[in-house]
Amino acid sequence: MQQTGVAYLPLHGGKAPAWLFQRMVRLGREIVRLIVEEHGPEELLVRLSDPYWFQSLGCVLGFDWHSSGVTTTVCGALKEGLKGMERELGLVVAGGKGATSRKTPSEITAAGDRLPLNRDPKELVYLSRLTAKIDNNAIQDGFQLYHHNFFFTLKGSWAVVQQGMSERYARRYHWYSEHIQSLTLEPHSAICSNRIQEKALNLVAAESAKAQEVMTDLSKERPEKIAQELKKLQTLSLSSHHELSVKHLHPQSIEDVRGKGERFRGTVRDGGRRGQDASSLSLDLRDHLWHAGLLEGPSEVQLCSWRQGRPSLPG
C-alpha cells in the first residue's frame, strides 16, 4: 500500500455558494468523463491521488486556491456529478464530510449490490476503514479526521482522499492502491508541506518497526504483569530550590537511614571489643554512608583498594 501525498491547508469558514457548487458539479463531471474516455477510470484515481493535481483541479473548477474547503467541495462536486453514471464510467465515489463520511461502508456495500464489482465489497470496506485508522491513529500529530472519500473502480482499484483538522489548519491525505506493499510500514510516498510538527508520533515509519513489534508483544501479555513491570520504573526529579521543609521528608527514607545507623553503631561496639583501630572504623562508617546514598565518592571497589593500602581515597 502506498500513500501518495499529504497537503496542509488553512481553515476557512463558511461554504461554497450554491451557484458555484453547481458549476463545479457540471464542469467536474465533464473533466472526469474526458479522462475516463481517453485513459480509463484507473487513470482518474492516479491523478486524484496526486496532491498537486487535486489542488489544481480545485482551481480549475473555480474554488479558492488554498482553502481547506477545496477538499470537501471538490470531492462533493465529483460525487454529485457522477451519480447515475457509475456503470457507464466504471467508477464509484463513496463518503464525504462529517456524518457523511461514516456512511462510506454502507455506500460501498450498496454499490456492490447494484454494480458488477470484480472485488468483494467487504474488502473495500475494510480498506476504507483501515486507511482512516492509520492516518487518524497510527500517525499522531494533532490532526483529527473529519472528511473521508473512497473512490473505486468496478475492477477493484481504489483511492482515498481524506482530511484532518488541527486548530486553524487542515491536512489532506491521498492514497492509491497501485503499489500494494504494506499498510503499516512507510506507506507515504510524498509529504507536501512547509509546516513542521515539533512533536509527532509516526508508528508507520520504518524507524517504528521495532515499536510495532513491542506493542504487539505487550498486547499479548497479562495486564497484571505489565503493571508489575511499570512499578519497577523509578524516576528521580530534583527541584531547583535549596530550602527543605517537612513536606520534603519521606518517612521511609528516614527509617532506612536510621536502620543503617543502628547497624553501624553495632559495628562500632563490636569493633571496639575486637580491638579495631580508628581508621578501620572510619572505613566502616564510609561504607554505611555510601550504601545509604548519603556519601559521594568511592565505589565499593575503590574502598576495597583503599583497604589494601592504597591511600588515594577521594574525599
Contacts in CASP RR format, 6 or more apart in sequence:
PFRMAT RR
TARGET T0000
AUTHOR 0000-0000-0000
METHOD contacts of the structure
MODEL  1
MQQTGVAYLPLHGGKAPAWLFQRMVRLGREIVRLIVEEHGPEELLVRLSD
PYWFQSLGCVLGFDWHSSGVTTTVCGALKEGLKGMERELGLVVAGGKGAT
SRKTPSEITAAGDRLPLNRDPKELVYLSRLTAKIDNNAIQDGFQLYHHNF
FFTLKGSWAVVQQGMSERYARRYHWYSEHIQSLTLEPHSAICSNRIQEKA
LNLVAAESAKAQEVMTDLSKERPEKIAQELKKLQTLSLSSHHELSVKHLH
PQSIEDVRGKGERFRGTVRDGGRRGQDASSLSLDLRDHLWHAGLLEGPSE
VQLCSWRQGRPSLPG
1 175 0 8 1.000
1 177 0 8 1.000
1 179 0 8 1.000
1 180 0 8 1.000
1 181 0 8 1.000
1 182 0 8 1.000
1 183 0 8 1.000
1 187 0 8 1.000
2 175 0 8 1.000
2 176 0 8 1.000
2 178 0 8 1.000
2 179 0 8 1.000
2 180 0 8 1.000
2 181 0 8 1.000
2 187 0 8 1.000
2 188 0 8 1.000
2 189 0 8 1.000
3 135 0 8 1.000
3 173 0 8 1.000
3 174 0 8 1.000
3 175 0 8 1.000
3 187 0 8 1.000
3 188 0 8 1.000
3 189 0 8 1.000
4 49 0 8 1.000
4 50 0 8 1.000
4 51 0 8 1.000
4 174 0 8 1.000
4 175 0 8 1.000
4 176 0 8 1.000
4 189 0 8 1.000
4 190 0 8 1.000
5 49 0 8 1.000
5 50 0 8 1.000
5 51 0 8 1.000
5 173 0 8 1.000
5 174 0 8 1.000
5 188 0 8 1.000
5 189 0 8 1.000
5 190 0 8 1.000
5 191 0 8 1.000
5 192 0 8 1.000
6 51 0 8 1.000
6 171 0 8 1.000
6 172 0 8 1.000
6 173 0 8 1.000
6 174 0 8 1.000
6 188 0 8 1.000
6 190 0 8 1.000
6 191 0 8 1.000
6 192 0 8 1.000
6 193 0 8 1.000
7 51 0 8 1.000
7 54 0 8 1.000
7 55 0 8 1.000
7 171 0 8 1.000
7 172 0 8 1.000
7 174 0 8 1.000
7 192 0 8 1.000
7 193 0 8 1.000
8 169 0 8 1.000
8 170 0 8 1.000
8 171 0 8 1.000
8 172 0 8 1.000
8 192 0 8 1.000
8 193 0 8 1.000
8 194 0 8 1.000
8 195 0 8 1.000
9 66 0 8 1.000
9 67 0 8 1.000
9 68 0 8 1.000
9 69 0 8 1.000
9 70 0 8 1.000
9 71 0 8 1.000
9 169 0 8 1.000
9 170 0 8 1.000
9 171 0 8 1.000
9 172 0 8 1.000
10 66 0 8 1.000
10 67 0 8 1.000
10 68 0 8 1.000
10 168 0 8 1.000
10 169 0 8 1.000
10 170 0 8 1.000
11 68 0 8 1.000
11 165 0 8 1.000
11 168 0 8 1.000
11 169 0 8 1.000
11 170 0 8 1.000
12 64 0 8 1.000
12 67 0 8 1.000
12 68 0 8 1.000
12 69 0 8 1.000
15 73 0 8 1.000
16 24 0 8 1.000
16 63 0 8 1.000
16 69 0 8 1.000
16 73 0 8 1.000
20 62 0 8 1.000
20 63 0 8 1.000
21 73 0 8 1.000
21 77 0 8 1.000
23 61 0 8 1.000
23 62 0 8 1.000
24 58 0 8 1.000
24 61 0 8 1.000
24 62 0 8 1.000
24 63 0 8 1.000
24 73 0 8 1.000
24 74 0 8 1.000
24 77 0 8 1.000
25 77 0 8 1.000
25 80 0 8 1.000
25 81 0 8 1.000
26 81 0 8 1.000
27 60 0 8 1.000
27 61 0 8 1.000
28 57 0 8 1.000
28 61 0 8 1.000
28 77 0 8 1.000
28 78 0 8 1.000
28 81 0 8 1.000
29 78 0 8 1.000
29 81 0 8 1.000
29 82 0 8 1.000
29 85 0 8 1.000
31 57 0 8 1.000
31 60 0 8 1.000
32 44 0 8 1.000
32 78 0 8 1.000
32 81 0 8 1.000
32 82 0 8 1.000
32 89 0 8 1.000
32 91 0 8 1.000
33 85 0 8 1.000
33 89 0 8 1.000
35 43 0 8 1.000
35 44 0 8 1.000
35 47 0 8 1.000
36 43 0 8 1.000
36 44 0 8 1.000
36 89 0 8 1.000
36 90 0 8 1.000
36 91 0 8 1.000
41 89 0 8 1.000
41 90 0 8 1.000
41 91 0 8 1.000
41 153 0 8 1.000
41 154 0 8 1.000
41 155 0 8 1.000
41 157 0 8 1.000
42 153 0 8 1.000
42 155 0 8 1.000
42 157 0 8 1.000
42 178 0 8 1.000
44 91 0 8 1.000
44 151 0 8 1.000
45 151 0 8 1.000
45 153 0 8 1.000
45 157 0 8 1.000
45 158 0 8 1.000
45 159 0 8 1.000
45 176 0 8 1.000
45 177 0 8 1.000
45 178 0 8 1.000
46 176 0 8 1.000
46 178 0 8 1.000
47 53 0 8 1.000
47 54 0 8 1.000
47 57 0 8 1.000
48 54 0 8 1.000
48 151 0 8 1.000
48 159 0 8 1.000
48 161 0 8 1.000
48 174 0 8 1.000
48 176 0 8 1.000
49 159 0 8 1.000
49 161 0 8 1.000
49 174 0 8 1.000
49 175 0 8 1.000
49 176 0 8 1.000
50 174 0 8 1.000
51 172 0 8 1.000
51 174 0 8 1.000
51 190 0 8 1.000
51 192 0 8 1.000
52 192 0 8 1.000
54 71 0 8 1.000
54 74 0 8 1.000
54 161 0 8 1.000
54 172 0 8 1.000
54 174 0 8 1.000
55 65 0 8 1.000
55 70 0 8 1.000
57 74 0 8 1.000
58 65 0 8 1.000
58 70 0 8 1.000
58 73 0 8 1.000
58 74 0 8 1.000
59 65 0 8 1.000
61 74 0 8 1.000
61 77 0 8 1.000
63 69 0 8 1.000
63 70 0 8 1.000
63 73 0 8 1.000
63 74 0 8 1.000
64 70 0 8 1.000
68 163 0 8 1.000
68 165 0 8 1.000
68 169 0 8 1.000
68 170 0 8 1.000
69 170 0 8 1.000
71 147 0 8 1.000
71 161 0 8 1.000
71 163 0 8 1.000
71 170 0 8 1.000
71 172 0 8 1.000
72 96 0 8 1.000
72 97 0 8 1.000
72 147 0 8 1.000
72 163 0 8 1.000
75 93 0 8 1.000
75 96 0 8 1.000
75 97 0 8 1.000
75 147 0 8 1.000
75 149 0 8 1.000
75 161 0 8 1.000
76 93 0 8 1.000
76 96 0 8 1.000
76 97 0 8 1.000
76 149 0 8 1.000
78 93 0 8 1.000
79 93 0 8 1.000
79 94 0 8 1.000
79 95 0 8 1.000
79 96 0 8 1.000
79 149 0 8 1.000
82 89 0 8 1.000
82 91 0 8 1.000
82 92 0 8 1.000
82 93 0 8 1.000
86 92 0 8 1.000
86 111 0 8 1.000
86 115 0 8 1.000
86 154 0 8 1.000
87 115 0 8 1.000
87 154 0 8 1.000
90 115 0 8 1.000
90 153 0 8 1.000
90 154 0 8 1.000
91 151 0 8 1.000
91 152 0 8 1.000
91 153 0 8 1.000
91 154 0 8 1.000
92 108 0 8 1.000
92 111 0 8 1.000
92 115 0 8 1.000
92 151 0 8 1.000
92 152 0 8 1.000
92 153 0 8 1.000
92 154 0 8 1.000
93 149 0 8 1.000
93 150 0 8 1.000
93 151 0 8 1.000
94 103 0 8 1.000
94 104 0 8 1.000
94 107 0 8 1.000
94 108 0 8 1.000
94 111 0 8 1.000
94 128 0 8 1.000
94 149 0 8 1.000
94 150 0 8 1.000
94 151 0 8 1.000
94 152 0 8 1.000
95 101 0 8 1.000
95 103 0 8 1.000
95 104 0 8 1.000
95 107 0 8 1.000
95 148 0 8 1.000
95 149 0 8 1.000
95 150 0 8 1.000
96 103 0 8 1.000
96 104 0 8 1.000
96 147 0 8 1.000
96 148 0 8 1.000
96 149 0 8 1.000
97 146 0 8 1.000
97 147 0 8 1.000
98 146 0 8 1.000
98 147 0 8 1.000
101 145 0 8 1.000
101 146 0 8 1.000
101 147 0 8 1.000
101 148 0 8 1.000
101 149 0 8 1.000
101 162 0 8 1.000
104 125 0 8 1.000
104 128 0 8 1.000
104 148 0 8 1.000
104 149 0 8 1.000
104 150 0 8 1.000
105 125 0 8 1.000
105 128 0 8 1.000
105 129 0 8 1.000
108 121 0 8 1.000
108 124 0 8 1.000
108 125 0 8 1.000
108 128 0 8 1.000
108 150 0 8 1.000
108 152 0 8 1.000
109 121 0 8 1.000
109 122 0 8 1.000
109 125 0 8 1.000
111 117 0 8 1.000
111 121 0 8 1.000
112 121 0 8 1.000
113 121 0 8 1.000
115 154 0 8 1.000
116 154 0 8 1.000
117 124 0 8 1.000
117 154 0 8 1.000
117 156 0 8 1.000
118 154 0 8 1.000
118 155 0 8 1.000
118 156 0 8 1.000
119 152 0 8 1.000
119 155 0 8 1.000
119 156 0 8 1.000
124 150 0 8 1.000
124 152 0 8 1.000
124 156 0 8 1.000
124 158 0 8 1.000
127 150 0 8 1.000
127 158 0 8 1.000
127 177 0 8 1.000
128 148 0 8 1.000
128 150 0 8 1.000
128 160 0 8 1.000
130 183 0 8 1.000
131 160 0 8 1.000
131 162 0 8 1.000
131 173 0 8 1.000
131 175 0 8 1.000
131 183 0 8 1.000
132 145 0 8 1.000
132 148 0 8 1.000
132 160 0 8 1.000
132 162 0 8 1.000
134 183 0 8 1.000
134 184 0 8 1.000
134 187 0 8 1.000
134 204 0 8 1.000
135 143 0 8 1.000
135 145 0 8 1.000
135 162 0 8 1.000
135 164 0 8 1.000
135 173 0 8 1.000
136 144 0 8 1.000
136 145 0 8 1.000
136 164 0 8 1.000
138 184 0 8 1.000
138 202 0 8 1.000
138 203 0 8 1.000
138 204 0 8 1.000
139 200 0 8 1.000
139 201 0 8 1.000
139 202 0 8 1.000
139 203 0 8 1.000
139 204 0 8 1.000
140 200 0 8 1.000
140 201 0 8 1.000
140 202 0 8 1.000
140 203 0 8 1.000
141 166 0 8 1.000
141 197 0 8 1.000
141 199 0 8 1.000
141 200 0 8 1.000
141 201 0 8 1.000
141 202 0 8 1.000
142 166 0 8 1.000
142 197 0 8 1.000
142 200 0 8 1.000
143 164 0 8 1.000
143 165 0 8 1.000
143 166 0 8 1.000
143 170 0 8 1.000
143 171 0 8 1.000
144 164 0 8 1.000
144 165 0 8 1.000
144 166 0 8 1.000
145 162 0 8 1.000
145 163 0 8 1.000
145 164 0 8 1.000
146 163 0 8 1.000
146 164 0 8 1.000
146 165 0 8 1.000
147 162 0 8 1.000
147 163 0 8 1.000
147 164 0 8 1.000
148 160 0 8 1.000
148 162 0 8 1.000
149 160 0 8 1.000
149 161 0 8 1.000
149 162 0 8 1.000
150 158 0 8 1.000
150 159 0 8 1.000
150 160 0 8 1.000
151 158 0 8 1.000
151 159 0 8 1.000
151 160 0 8 1.000
151 161 0 8 1.000
152 158 0 8 1.000
152 159 0 8 1.000
156 177 0 8 1.000
157 177 0 8 1.000
157 178 0 8 1.000
158 176 0 8 1.000
158 177 0 8 1.000
159 174 0 8 1.000
159 175 0 8 1.000
159 176 0 8 1.000
159 177 0 8 1.000
160 173 0 8 1.000
160 174 0 8 1.000
160 175 0 8 1.000
161 172 0 8 1.000
161 173 0 8 1.000
161 174 0 8 1.000
161 175 0 8 1.000
162 172 0 8 1.000
162 173 0 8 1.000
163 170 0 8 1.000
163 171 0 8 1.000
163 172 0 8 1.000
163 173 0 8 1.000
164 170 0 8 1.000
164 171 0 8 1.000
164 172 0 8 1.000
164 173 0 8 1.000
165 171 0 8 1.000
169 195 0 8 1.000
171 193 0 8 1.000
175 187 0 8 1.000
179 189 0 8 1.000
181 187 0 8 1.000
183 204 0 8 1.000
184 203 0 8 1.000
184 204 0 8 1.000
184 212 0 8 1.000
185 204 0 8 1.000
185 206 0 8 1.000
185 209 0 8 1.000
186 204 0 8 1.000
186 205 0 8 1.000
186 206 0 8 1.000
187 204 0 8 1.000
188 204 0 8 1.000
202 208 0 8 1.000
203 211 0 8 1.000
203 212 0 8 1.000
203 215 0 8 1.000
218 226 0 8 1.000
256 292 0 8 1.000
257 292 0 8 1.000
257 294 0 8 1.000
260 288 0 8 1.000
260 291 0 8 1.000
260 292 0 8 1.000
261 288 0 8 1.000
263 288 0 8 1.000
264 284 0 8 1.000
264 285 0 8 1.000
264 288 0 8 1.000
267 281 0 8 1.000
267 284 0 8 1.000
267 288 0 8 1.000
268 281 0 8 1.000
268 284 0 8 1.000
271 280 0 8 1.000
271 281 0 8 1.000
272 281 0 8 1.000
283 303 0 8 1.000
283 306 0 8 1.000
283 307 0 8 1.000
286 295 0 8 1.000
286 298 0 8 1.000
286 303 0 8 1.000
287 303 0 8 1.000
289 295 0 8 1.000
290 297 0 8 1.000
290 298 0 8 1.000
290 300 0 8 1.000
290 303 0 8 1.000
297 314 0 8 1.000
297 315 0 8 1.000
298 306 0 8 1.000
298 313 0 8 1.000
298 314 0 8 1.000
302 313 0 8 1.000
302 314 0 8 1.000
303 313 0 8 1.000
306 312 0 8 1.000
306 313 0 8 1.000
END
